[in-house]
Amino acid sequence: AAKPEWIDVERWLTRTVVKPGPEHERALRAAVEHGMPAIEVQPTAGRLLALLVRISGARRVLEIGTLAGFSSIWMAQALPEGGHLDTLEYLPEHAAVARENLAAAGLAEAVTVHVGAALETLPGLEGPYDLVFIDADKQNDAAYLEWAVRLGRPGTVVVLDNAVWEGIVLDPSRDPENGPGILAALELLGGPLFDATVIQTAGSKGWDGFALAVVR
Ligand code: SAM
């Protein structure tokens, strides 16, 4: 569980360093109003995604797991003129809220929200993507990484969220739904297809972290 001081520090950093805009606040409000789960990335991580898009010079970005479009907004805002984000979402009701939020942020043109199970949508997409952000059902994390390679190129940046999950690698059976999927993904990241690391984080989402990789 999140310690109160982790949450306080995250709030301070968000207010003082990250400074989310009204479009980010609006997206979060819309998610609450639609009764969606508050499982989007923190603003500190949203800004990190935006920075990674800029640092890598990505023009084509793929996101798996849209929710209300919060992380999509951060990444799409960081794209250069003519850049594009494809984001995949299973639930039509989530996709509808995301489309509204993206339109309100002036990003309707820059982002396509694809509705359906990602493993069914992915074969219809064309690479190469420059950056892939994976944040959907953890059971399929390893399969999504394989797709990131297939739809990527050497040098494609891959970010996998929830890679620490309260230290799940120590005992994946503690969470039979998500644990084995996260473990399989981390093992794949340690193999010959990627150069990767995992950064642990502490904040409002508790003890977690993300994997950062490039396709070899
Ligand atoms: N990336 C979002 C953000 O930070 O704003 C949060 C995404 S949320 C953690 C995960 C989303 O993935 C949910 O909206 C869920 O409906 C969606 N999802 C779950 N299984 C999926 C699947 N098989 N294919 C596509 N999306 C899926």
Residues whose N, C-alpha, C, O or C-beta is under 5 A from the ligand:
A	BS01	SAM	I39 E40 V41 G65 T66 L67 G69 F70 S71 L88 E89 Y90 L91 H94 G116 A117 A118 D135 A136 D137
